[in-house]
Amino acid sequence: MKARFFGIVVLLWMVLAGAAYGWGESSPEVDTSKTTQKLQSLPRKQGPRMGVTIYQFRSTVQEVSAEMATDMFATALIKSGAFRVMERQRLNDGVMRERQLNAQGLTSGDSANQQLHAADYIFEGAVTEANAQESNTGIGAAFRGLGVGTKSQKAQIGLDLRVVSASTGEVLDSVNVRKKVDESALSVSGIGKFAQSLTKQNLHGADLDAAHGRKEGVDKALRECIEEAVYQLVTRYGN
């Protein structure tokens, strides 16, 4: 009977561990989220495109750095195919160093004497988090010493974006997007007591508790907010 009990314990542990860590490794894949598909479905603009740039986002969310949000936003703008995206955030680390090499005669061409393209619009953004524990629900049940509990919690991540005229400094427009971030957990306790009630054997206090939690990635939720915001910008300014 003891062997049977430990077999049950091992089986339950394998199920929970498999759910927590996945059954095997996964391969990298191209982002195919709904918001990415919306951007890629936009008609490619023909002819001149508006020049845009981002200097840096602000972030009040602990898990999100301003630099990461800026990079995601630049990627989404390029995905849309609607704008000419001008590098400004890392200008001194890339473009200006290359121009210095050219001015010193170390590279071919005359890039050092060329003007940088101007931006028509500047995008300013802020990543915010509202109602970090907007809702919190749980269910618990027990039977013959076996306790099973579930917990669900929702937070919210948001993006606030402003469109600024590079020539006048006027704030022309704004876009704000919100997305819920879900967190759930499953816990099982009293496995030993439950097995003892079934087998009628004294297991000498042997017991096992197990738990599994899942939280939607904040970076994934942020990227979806950014891509939706860019989609809105394309519909307003990309044409």
N, C-alpha and C positions, 0 to 999 in steps of 0.2 A: 504494500500500500504506500509505503514511504517513497518507493521508486516511482510509483504512479503520480504521487503528489509533486515530486520534483520534476517529473516530465511535464506536468501541467504548468508549473512555474516557468520552466525553460521556454515552453511554447508561448506563453503570454509575454514573456520578456522579449522573445524574438519578434513577435508581432509588433509590440510597441517600439522596439529599437528599429525595426525595418521601416515603420511609419515615420519615425523621427529622422532617420538618416538616409532613407531611400534604399531601394533594392538595386545596388550597383551604381556605377558612375554614369553621368550624362555627358553628352558631347556638346561643344559650343554650337550655337545656332544663331542665324540672323534674326534680329528683332522683328516679330510679325504681329505685334500688338495692334489693337483696333485703331489707336491713334496714329501709329506709324503707317498703317494701311491708308488712313484718311489722307495723310500728307502725300504719300506716294501716288495716290489716285488723282491728285490735282493735275490739271493740264499744265504741261511745261510751257512757260511763258516764252513767246517769240519776241525778238527785238530787244531794245534797251530795258534794263531792269533797274529798279531803285537801289541805290547803295545804302546799306544799313550797317550799324555797328553796335556792339555792347561793350561797355567798359567793365563793369562788374556788378553782380547781383549782391543784395544784402540777404542774410539768412538769420532768422531767429529760432531755427530748428536745430537742436543739438546734433542730430545725425547728418545734417546736410551742411557742407561747406559752401561758401559763396563761390569759390573757384569751381567746384563741381557743377553747381547750378549754371554758371556762365558757360562752361564747356557744353553742357547738355543743350542749352538754348542755342548756341552757335551751330551745333550738329543738327538740331531740328530746323533751323532756318535754311541750312544747306540742303537738307532732305526735301524741303518744299520746292526748291528750284525756282522760287519766285523773286529772290533778291540777290544782289551782289553783296556778299558779306565781307566787310573790311576788318582786317586785324588791327586791334588797338590795345587789347589787354596785355599782350606779350610782344609789343612792338620792339622794345629795346632788346629783347632776347633773341629775336629772329630776324625780322626785316632790316632793322637798323644795323645790326652786326654784319649782315650780308652786304649792305650798301657801303659800310666802312671798308670791307675787304675790296670792294670794287673801286672805291676812291683811292685805295693804296696801290691799285694796279695788280692785285693778286688774282682777280677774276676777269673773265672776258665780258664784253658788252659795256653799256653805260648806265647801269641801273642807279648809280650814285647821283646822276644828273636828272633823273626822272622824278616828277612830282607823284606823290601818293594820291590815289583816287579819293575824292571827298565822299563823305556819307551824307545822304539826304535826311535820314532819320537816325536818332539814337534811341535805343531801347533801354529802359531802366526797370529793374525788377526787384522784388522782395519775396523771399520764401517765408511763409508764416505758418504757424500751427495754432488752430483754434480748437477749444474743447478737447484737450488731450485725452480726457476720459468721458467723451460725450455720452456713452451708454455702457453699462456694465451689467450683464445678466449671467445667471448661473443656475444649474440644475443639479441636485444631488439625490442619490437614492442608495438604500442599503438593503441587503437580503442575506440572512444567515452570516452576518459579519463582513460580507463583501460590500465595499462602498465604491460607488462610481459617481464621479462628479464631472461636470462640464462647465466651462466658463467662456464667455464671449465678451469682448471689449472692443469698442470702436473709438478711433481717434480721427482727426481730420488734418490734412495738409493742404495748404493753399498757396497760390501764386498770384501776386499783384504786379501788373505790368503797366508801364506808362510809355507813350510814344511822344518823343520830343523832337521838334524841328531843329536840325543842326544849324540852320542859318539864323533863326530868330530866338531859339531857346524856349519857344512856346510849347507847353504841353498840349498836344493835339488830341490825344485819345487815351483810353485806358481799357485794360482787359483784366478780369479776375476769374480765376478757375479754382474750384475746390474738388477734393477727392477724399473719400473715407479710406482709412487704413484699418483693416480688420486684424484682430488678434484672438486666437482661440486656444483652449487647453483642455486636455482630457486627463483625468487622474483615476487610478484604481488603487484601492487600499484594502487591507484585510484579506489578502489572497490565502494566507495560511489558515485563518479562522474558517474561511469558506470551504477550503479543502478538508479541514478537520470535520466540519459538519456533514460533509458528504461521505467521507470514508469511515467516520466514527473511530478514528485512530488518534492516539495522543501524539501530536507532532512536536511536543516539548517546546512550544513557543515559537517554532519556525514560522516566519512570516515574510511577506514581500509587498512593497508598495512600488508603483510605477506611475510615471507621468509623461505626457507628450504635449508639447506646445507648438504652435505655428503662428508666425506673424508675417503678414504681407510686407515685402521690402519697401522701406520708405523711398529708396532711390527709384524703384520701379514706379511707385505712385507719383513721385515728383516728375519723372520723365513723361508720364502720361499727361500730367497737368501742363507741362511745357509744350508738348506737341499739340495739345488742344488749343493752347493760347496762340501758337504760331499759325495754326489752321485759321483761327479767327482773324489774325493779322493779314493773312494772305487774301482772305475774302474781302477785306477792307482796303488794303493798300497794294496787294501784289499785282493788280491788273492796271 
